[in-house]
Amino acid sequence: MSISQLEKPTLLQIVLLIHRNGENETLSTDLIENVQGSSHTVYSAISRLLENQLIQEKWKTKPRRRTFSLTKKGKAIASHLEEMGGILASEDKPV
């Protein structure tokens, strides 16, 4: 996956949402409810993140649920995104 592929806001939103959920697995319904875009857009982004091994999925049978968590690579990217967010949110200080 290249950086240009990650520039799609939905991909970044999903990675950050799963990251902020901590060690808890994130339900697909949570992603659809909390990420901007249609359910089709969210599922397309999920597919791309799975293909590029940034997230992993688990299917649970009772009740039937699809959950997601970050891979090691996904955690590293999420940490960098959080760091960037902190830099952007900090006040500009004169040098």
Protein Blocks (a to p, Z undefined) as FASTA:
>chain_A
ZZklmmpmklmmmmmmmmmnomadcdfklmmmmpgcdfklmmmmmmmmmmnopaccdddf
bdcdddddddfklmmmmmmmmmmmmmmmpccddZZ
